[in-house]
Amino acid sequence: MSDETPEKATPHAGEPGTVAVTVEGKKGAPATYKASLTSEAPKLRIKDLGVTYIDRHGRSTEAVREVSLDILDKPGIGEVVVFLGPSGCGKSTILKSVAGLLPPTRGEVLVEGKPVTGVGRDRGMVFQAYTSFGWLTVRENVEYGLRLRSIPRDERRKLSDKYLKSVGLDEFADHYPKDLSGGMKQRVAIARTLINQPKLVLMDEPFGALDPQTRWGMQSLLLDVSRSEDNTILFVTHDVSEAVYLADTIYVLAPRPTHILHRIDVPFFANRDIGLKSSTEFRNVEKKLLDLLYSPAG
């Protein structure tokens, strides 16, 4: 990540951006956000990102201000990085700039050292809204990107079998989206994104419209998929519980114009299940985040 390791700089309790998470008497690695970037070419670099909108009347609104971070490539580790902040703060704006859907007003976004100038196969995005094509079957939806790339039919079939199974939809391959629940439609979107094997999977509150039980199931599915596929996932949410459950790293964002307030490394590592949400460890991290989000100092 962009932050210096404890060997280089040990943060002190009470410094801005510092959170020391205590888990059943064990002190987690303190996490300090610093805007300095590494000398390496990371998987993702966001450097001095700023986005300002101009409305039809010529009035400007600053949505994002001077956001900088690095996400390093960690082979063999499926990593989830969460942007957490209040609704409307600019989280999705950052994600759209990474996706190449929204050019920055200032600064730049680089993937493996190459500037992002538009959409590309190295990034895949899952939205909150259901995006399946209603006239295509589940399998045809999942294979859509492969067909655009003229991948042979036999190879498409092999890959779609793999990814439909990974999201639990192998028995629904020939169904149409109208036959699916909301959670199943989002599974289609996840499989359709993963099948193209992007370097970065970008998820913009993909479970926001789901009921709590379905949402929990989708969160667990996402963790399973991220570990098995070795993906780096950038996940946007305003839900503190969801952030703690999914994330390896959380960037806490300020209200608009958004900027990074804090970075927290979540101490649960890879071994998570739904029972974690009722644990003391989980509640401790939730409380830290709520304090950061709603403290007067913000």
N, C-alpha and C positions, 0 to 999 in steps of 0.2 A: 504494500500500500504506500500511499504518499507519505505517511507519517514515519518519523524516525523510530527505530527500534529502541527498546529500553536500554540496550547497551550503549547507544549513542546519546540518548537524552532521556533521563528518568523524570517523568512528570511528578509534580508535588500536589498533594491534596489541596483543593481550594483554588488552583490555578484555573483560568478560563479554559473551557474545553476538556477538563479532566474529570473522569469518572472512575472511581475505584469500586468495583462490584464485589461485595462480600457474599460468598455462597457457602452456607453452612460452616462458617468459621474459616473458610479459605478465601484468600484475597485474590481476585482475578487480576489479570494483567491490566494495569491502568492504561486508559486509552486517551491520548491527547490529540486533538485535531491541530495540525499545522499546515499552512498553505505551501510549504516547500515541497518541490517535486523531486523525484529520484533522477539520477543520471542515466538510468537504464531506459530502454524503450518498453513501456508497460503495455499490457493488453489494452487498457483504456487510459487515456490521459484527457482530462478536462482542464483547460488552462485559461484562467481569467475570463470565464464564460459570462457574458452579459446578453440579455435579451430584452429589447424594448419594443412594445407594440405601438403602432400608429393607427388610430381608428379612422373612420371615414370622414370625420370632421377635422382631422389633422392633429388631434390631441394624442400625446404620448403617455404610455403607461410602462414603467419599468417593472418587469416581471422577475428577472434574475440579475443578480449583481455579483460579479467577481467570484464565481465558483471555480475552485481548483481542487483537483484530486487525481491520484493515480490508483489504478487497480492492476496489480501485477499478475502475470500468468503463473498459476500454481498447478503444474501438471499432476494429474491423478487426484485432484481435489475439486469436487463440485462446490463452488462457492456461491453464496447468496448475499448480495449487497443491497440493503434497503435504504431508500430515501423516505424518511418519516417527517411529516409536518402537517400543519392544519390544512383543511380543505381550502383550495384556491391560492395556496402560497407560492406555487410555481414549480412543484415537483414534476408534474407532467411536462412542463415546458422544457426542463432539463432533459427528460427522457426523449422527447421529440427531437431535440437538437442532436442527441447521441444517435438517434435513428436516422437522421438526415432528412426528417420531415420539416424541420424548422431551422433555417440558417441563423446562426447567432449574429447579434448586432456587434458584439465585441468578443475577442478571444477566439479560441478554437477547440475542436474536439478531434482527437487522433486515436485511431485503432491500430495497434501494433506499429506506431510511428507514422501512419499514413493519415493525412487530413480527411475528415469526413466532409464530402461535398454534396452528398445526396444519399438516397437509400442504396443498400447493397446487400449482397448475400451473406456478408460476414456478420450482419445483425438481423435478428428476427424479432417481431413485436407481437405481443398479445394484449388486446385491448379489453376494457371492461364490457363494452357492447359486444353482442354476439355477431361474429363476422362470417359465419359459414354461408356458402352459396346455397340457397334453398332448392335449386334445381339439380344439384349434384348430390350423390350419395356421400355417406361418411368417408368411404375410401377415396372417392373422387376428390372430395375436399382436401383430404390429407395429401393426396398426390399432386395437387394443383401446381405447386411450384416446380415439381419435377417435370411435369408435362411442359411447362413453359420453357424449361431448359432442354427439352427433347431427350430426356432420359428414356432408354428403351423400356418397353412395357414390362418385361420380366423382372428387370431391376427395380422398377417402380413398385411392382407387386411385392417383391421381397422386402423392400424397405417399409412399405406401408403395413405389411404384416407385423414387422418388428415394432413399429411405433404405435400401432393400434393396440397391440398387446401390452405395451409399456404403460398405456393410460387406461387399460381395462375396457377397451371398446372393440376387441377382436370379434365379439359375437354380434356387433351392430354395424359391421362394415357395409352392408347393403341397405341400411336404413337411410332415411332422409332426415335432415335437421328438424323438420316439424314433428318427428316422432320422439325427439330427445328432450330430456329435462335441461334446465339451465346449466347444471353442473356438467352434464354430458357434452353440451355444446362447447363449454370451455375446454373440456378434454380434447375435443376435435381441434380447437385452436392451438392448444399446446402441441399436439402431435403434428399438426401442419407446420408449425414453426420448427420443431426439433428435427423433422425429417430432412430439412435443408442444411442441417449441421452448422448453424451459425456459431461464430466465436462468442457472441454476446446475445443472450436472450433478454429482451426488454419487456417488462410486464407492468402495465399501467392499471393498477387496482383491478386485476382480472377477476377477483372473487367478490367484488363490492356489491353485486346485485343478488348474491346467493343467500339462502337462509343459513342460519348458524351451523346446523348439523352438516349440510352439504359443504359449507365453507371449510369446516375443520377437516373433512375428508379430502378436499382439494389441496389444502395446505400440506397434509401428510403425503399425498401423491406427488406434489411438487418436490418435496424433500427427497423422496425416493428416486424420482427421475433425475434430479440434479446430481445426486451422488453417482448414479449408474452411468449417466451420460457425460460426466466430467465437464458440465457447462458452467460458465460464469453467468449468473442471473442478476440483473438490475431490476429491483422490485419497488414499485411506488405504492405507499399506503398511508392513510392517516390513522389506522387502527394500531394502537400500541401493542396489544396482545399479539396481533398477527406479526408485527415487526419482530418482537422478541422470539416468537416461535420459529420463524423462518430464517432469520438473519445470522450470518457469521459476523457481519459488520453493519452497523447502523450509522447513517449520517442524519443528524437531527437538523432540520431546516427551519429557518426563521420565517415569519409571515412576510408577505410581499413588500418590497422586492426581496425575494428569497436569497439567502446566503447560508453557508454552513455554520451552525453554532457549535456543534460538538460531533465527535466521532466516538462510538463505543464498540469495542470488540466483545461480542456476546460469548460467555464462558461455557456454553453447553456443548460445543463441538458437534460431532456428527451423530451422536447417540441421542435421538429425540423420539418421543412418542407422545400421544395425546395426554397421557398422565402427567407430563411435565408441566402442563398449564396450571395444575393445582398445587405445585410444589412451592416451598419457601424460596428456593433459588429463583424460580420464574417470577414470583411476586416481587422479590427484591429488585430485579432488573426493571420490571414494569414501573415500580415506584421511582426509581432513578430517572427513567425517561419522562414520567409525568412531572416530576419536579423540574426537569430541564425545560419541558415544553411550556409549563404554566407558571414558573417562578417569575416574580416581577422583573428580575434581571434579564430573563428570556435568553 
